Amino acid sequence: MRIPRGDILRIAMEAGLLALLLGFASAAIAQEEPAQNIVGVELRGLERNDPTVVLSKIQSKEGRAYSRDTVEADIRRLYATGLFADIDLLEEPAEGGVRLIFRFQENDILEDIVFLGLKSLKEKEIKKDLRLQIGDIFNQYYLKQDIESMREKYLEKGYPFVEIQSKPRAGQAGVILEYIIREGPEVTVEEVEIKGNRGIDDGDVEDVMETKEGTLFSSKPFVERKLKNDLVRIKKYYRSEGYLDAEVFLEDLRYSDDKSEVFVTIRIEEGTRYKIKRILLEGNTLFLTDDILAGMKTKPEDFYTGNGLDKDVTLVRDMYGEKAYINADVKIDLPGAEEKGYINLARASQEGQKTYIDKVVIQGNTKTRDYVIRRALGVSPGEEMN
């Protein structure tokens, strides 16, 4: 039988609409289906751990509605205890719902710790900072932390090539943990060369550094962490001396053939040393601008120095403190340069309110009476705090 084309389109549309309605109906029925209940929780593989303690970490309990999110959170919580090397979950259909079966592989007890290749550090010094101690539950996460801790101790002693491996093996009552250490050579600083510094002497730069050259009678261990910090210190020192664009780089780090000595080259790009063009004051109502400027050590045409500015901030705060404005906030800002080599200096003051003495409490005096001490202090409640 031949069906007209228009009827075909109508039938197809009606069929599609019916399928769509059936889909909505199925979804609605699925949503209305009651959630499965947990009819039982079983723990398997526990030999050393108390089942009551383990159950207290599990929120998926008998009689509650089953939730995949809750079960996954339970497993994460159990792993976080550090007691288990592996956790497997079985979900068995049962009459009235689902039965949860947790299968555990417990971490072993650490029976002993053995150090192989340990020469330059004392075993007692290393052991005291280990997370894993004899008698503890063996934990891979703590093991990684302990290896890193030992490595840091070696680096601080000047052994940058140290290698540490772990080898757990079965013992009679648990795990025997072997640390295999290849210390490598102790590296000392043979030479520190400063390049590019024109305005500041080598000696002044080296004074702010922790990395030092060895002397005839003593050697200085090379610690990479200190060298990285030195680059930051040098840059900070330069900027405190007015070299606000200064940059500091590690140009070269070269080891001797036997890797027992290191030669360090540091490159400094000083840039311009800035002078102060103008000093701008804001927020001061208690003191005249000219009075504050007169008391400051820093003047226009002086080189910018961080130390000088710190002293001036202290001086201005003391001025406010003498007037009982002990909480006055004085800040320094560098709003910009009007011409090459010059910067403006801005000081903003938030004067706040006066502070008054509420009461004077004297404690610890066993021989001298309060009134004698109060008379010597010369202050009383209600007076200005300065």
CORKA-V675565 format. One record per backbone hydrogen bond with DSSP energy under -0.5 kcal/mol. CO is the residue of the C=O (numbers start at 0). NH is the residue of the N-H. If there is no record, write none. Layout:
((CO	NH) (CO	NH))
This chain:
((0	2) (3	7) (4	8) (5	9) (6	10) (7	11) (8	12) (9	13) (10	14) (11	15) (12	16) (13	17) (14	18) (15	19) (16	20) (17	21) (18	22) (19	23) (20	24) (21	25) (22	26) (23	27) (24	28) (25	29) (26	30) (27	31) (28	32) (29	32) (35	65) (36	38) (36	97) (37	62) (39	99) (41	101) (43	103) (44	46) (49	53) (50	54) (51	55) (52	56) (53	56) (54	57) (56	58) (58	60) (60	63) (63	37) (66	70) (67	71) (68	72) (69	73) (70	74) (71	75) (72	76) (73	77) (74	78) (75	79) (76	80) (77	80) (77	82) (78	81) (82	106) (85	104) (87	102) (89	91) (89	100) (91	98) (93	96) (95	36) (96	93) (97	38) (97	39) (98	91) (99	41) (99	101) (100	89) (100	102) (101	43) (101	103) (102	87) (103	105) (104	84) (104	85) (107	137) (108	110) (108	174) (109	134) (111	176) (113	115) (113	178) (115	180) (116	118) (121	125) (122	126) (123	127) (125	128) (126	129) (130	132) (132	135) (135	109) (138	142) (139	143) (140	144) (141	145) (142	146) (143	147) (144	148) (145	149) (146	150) (147	151) (148	152) (149	153) (150	154) (151	155) (152	156) (153	156) (153	158) (154	157) (157	186) (158	161) (162	181) (164	179) (166	177) (168	175) (173	170) (174	110) (174	111) (174	176) (175	168) (175	177) (176	113) (177	166) (177	179) (178	115) (178	180) (179	164) (180	182) (181	162) (186	221) (187	189) (187	261) (188	213) (190	263) (192	194) (192	265) (194	267) (195	197) (195	269) (200	204) (201	205) (202	206) (203	207) (204	207) (205	208) (209	211) (217	214) (218	220) (219	188) (220	222) (221	223) (222	226) (223	227) (224	228) (225	229) (226	230) (227	231) (228	232) (229	233) (230	234) (231	235) (232	236) (233	237) (234	238) (235	239) (236	240) (237	240) (237	242) (238	241) (239	305) (241	243) (241	273) (242	245) (246	268) (248	250) (248	266) (251	264) (253	262) (255	258) (259	187) (260	255) (261	189) (261	190) (262	253) (263	192) (264	250) (264	251) (265	194) (266	248) (267	269) (268	246) (271	244) (271	273) (273	303) (274	276) (274	342) (275	300) (277	279) (277	344) (279	346) (281	348) (282	284) (287	291) (288	292) (289	293) (290	294) (291	295) (298	301) (301	275) (304	308) (305	309) (306	310) (307	311) (308	312) (309	313) (310	314) (311	315) (312	316) (313	317) (314	318) (315	319) (316	320) (317	321) (319	322) (319	324) (320	323) (323	325) (323	354) (324	327) (327	329) (328	330) (328	349) (330	347) (332	334) (332	345) (335	343) (338	341) (340	274) (342	276) (342	277) (343	335) (343	345) (344	279) (345	332) (346	281) (347	330) (348	350) (349	328) (354	384) (356	381) (358	360) (359	361) (363	365) (368	371) (368	372) (369	373) (370	374) (371	375) (372	376) (373	377) (373	378) (379	382) (382	356) (383	385))
